[in-house]
Amino acid sequence: TLVQRKFDANIITKSAAKNVASKAISLEVRELTRILWDDVLDEEHRRETIALFVYPAAIAVLAYNIISNFCFGVEFVIAWTSFIQKTGISPLGADWVEFYRKFQDYHVVVDNILLPARVAAAIPLFGIYYNIVETIRKRLPGGETE
């Protein structure tokens, strides 16, 4: 009907407008970043920016990764033991596809449920990990310079 076609056209137009606006904002952010990084900041200020934002962010990502990998290992062990309990044999001697399905079931459910807990656990780990990285950095040649 005519009403349905107008409704569909309106949805398509809104979707296209959002897509164009999103691309424009993305290009604008990249251009502003380029101007700030290349034209405004000199080499000393670039190093300060890296030290203040990029370096701690990288350490935060690594701290989260430790927690995430630990959770992945726990999920793998749970899937392994439940597969053994269900089939009575190790996944090494059985069908890997079936084990992988079991593991993916645990991974999808547990991973999403534990995401806030993983982030919360990574926050105190950040300080510990930051101190470890700083200690190693200071012991390396040229690490004492700030």
C-alpha positions in Angstrom: 0.0 0.0 0.0 1.0 3.6 -0.4 1.2 4.2 3.4 3.5 1.2 3.8 5.8 2.4 1.0 6.0 5.9 2.5 6.7 4.3 5.9 9.5 2.1 4.4 10.9 5.1 2.5 10.9 7.1 5.8 12.8 4.4 7.6 15.3 4.0 4.8 15.8 7.8 4.7 16.4 8.0 8.4 18.8 5.1 8.3 20.7 6.7 5.4 20.8 10.0 7.2 22.2 8.3 10.4 24.8 6.5 8.3 25.9 9.8 6.6 26.0 11.6 9.9 28.0 8.9 11.5 30.6 8.9 8.7 30.8 12.7 8.8 31.3 12.7 12.6 34.0 10.0 12.2 35.8 12.0 9.5 35.6 15.1 11.6 37.0 13.4 14.7 39.9 12.0 12.6 40.6 15.4 11.0 40.5 17.2 14.4 42.9 14.5 15.8 45.2 14.9 12.9 45.2 18.7 13.3 45.8 18.5 17.0 48.5 15.8 16.7 50.4 17.2 13.6 49.8 20.9 13.7 49.3 21.9 17.3 51.4 19.6 19.4 55.2 19.7 19.2 57.3 16.6 19.9 57.5 17.2 23.7 53.8 17.6 24.0 53.2 14.5 21.9 55.3 12.5 24.3 53.4 13.9 27.3 50.1 13.0 25.7 51.4 9.4 25.2 52.6 9.3 28.7 49.4 10.6 30.2 46.8 8.7 28.1 48.2 5.9 25.8 50.6 4.3 28.3 48.1 3.9 31.1 45.4 2.8 28.7 47.7 0.1 27.3 48.5 -1.1 30.8 44.7 -1.2 31.6 44.1 -3.3 28.5 46.8 -5.7 29.5 45.4 -5.9 33.1 42.0 -6.7 31.7 43.5 -9.3 29.4 45.0 -11.2 32.3 41.6 -11.5 33.9 39.9 -12.3 30.6 42.4 -15.1 29.8 42.0 -16.5 33.3 38.3 -16.6 32.9 38.7 -18.3 29.5 40.8 -21.0 31.0 38.2 -21.6 33.8 35.5 -21.9 31.1 37.6 -24.4 29.2 38.2 -26.5 32.3 34.5 -26.5 33.1 33.6 -27.5 29.6 36.3 -30.2 29.6 35.1 -31.7 32.9 31.4 -31.5 32.0 32.1 -33.2 28.6 34.0 -36.0 30.5 31.1 -36.4 32.9 28.5 -36.5 30.1 30.4 -38.9 27.7 32.7 -40.7 30.0 35.7 -40.1 27.8 38.2 -37.3 27.3 37.6 -34.9 24.4 41.1 -36.0 23.2 39.6 -39.4 22.3 36.2 -38.2 21.3 34.6 -35.8 18.8 36.1 -32.4 19.0 33.1 -30.8 17.4 30.9 -31.9 20.2 33.3 -30.6 22.8 33.7 -27.3 21.0 29.9 -26.9 21.0 29.8 -27.5 24.8 32.7 -25.1 25.3 31.0 -22.4 23.2 27.8 -22.8 25.2 29.7 -22.0 28.4 31.7 -19.3 26.8 28.7 -17.4 25.4 26.8 -17.6 28.7 29.6 -17.2 31.2 31.5 -14.6 29.2 28.6 -12.2 29.0 27.5 -12.7 32.6 31.0 -12.2 34.0 31.9 -9.1 31.9 31.2 -6.6 34.8 33.0 -8.8 37.2 36.1 -9.1 34.9 36.2 -5.3 34.5 35.8 -4.8 38.3 38.6 -7.3 38.9 40.9 -5.6 36.4 40.6 -2.2 38.2 42.7 -3.2 41.3 44.9 -5.3 39.1 45.7 -2.2 37.0 47.6 -0.6 40.0 49.6 -3.8 40.6 50.3 -4.3 36.9 51.3 -0.6 36.5 53.8 -0.9 39.4 55.3 -4.1 37.9 55.7 -2.5 34.4 57.2 0.7 36.0 59.7 -1.4 38.0 60.8 -3.3 34.9 60.9 -0.1 32.8 63.2 1.6 35.4 65.6 -1.4 35.4 66.0 -1.4 31.6 68.7 0.7 30.0 67.4 4.2 29.6 64.4 3.6 31.7 65.2 6.2 34.4 64.5 9.1 32.0 61.1 10.7 32.3 
